[in-house]
Amino acid sequence: MTGGEVAGILVAVFWAVLVTLLAVVLVRLAQTLKATTKLVADVTEQAVPLLADASATVRAAQTQLDRVDAIATDVQEVTSNASALSTTVASTFGGPLVKVAAFGYGVRRAMGRKTPAEPAPADRKPSVPAARGRRTVIVGRTVPSARRSRKQKG
């Protein structure tokens, strides 16, 4: 065997190993592509119903939002009507009630005054000395205008 024949055999073996390796790589690549194709098909089968469900959910949410918007509009109208009603009631009854209260206060005050000819009972002491100031009348009771502090008492 000559050097050319040995070189030819080496090149032939090298090409055979290279072709074998390329064939194995191509077989593995084909298997990977088949698995990828199957995976994409499975995902598509599952994604289409999920997208349909999501679309239905979004439509239902939009319907509910429209209802909530209508309710909020109605509540706003009711609130403005209640505000107008309270303003009307306050303006209608407020003035006359103040006048009736003032009249009642005036009548109580006039009825509570003593005439100069009528002396005060001797056995009763006034609850507040006259030197301390004015007294305030609250629903038939007499209360002092200010209380003395502890330092002033003792």
Secondary structure, DSSP 4 states (H G I P E B T S, - for coil): --HHHHHHHHHHHHHHHHHHHHHHHHHHHHHHHHHHHHHHHHHHHHHHHHHHHHHHHHHHHHHHHHHHHHHHHHHHHHHHHHHHHHHHHHHHHHHHHHHHHHHHHHHHHHHHPPPTTSPPPSSPPPSS-GGG--EEEETTEEEESSPPPHHHH-
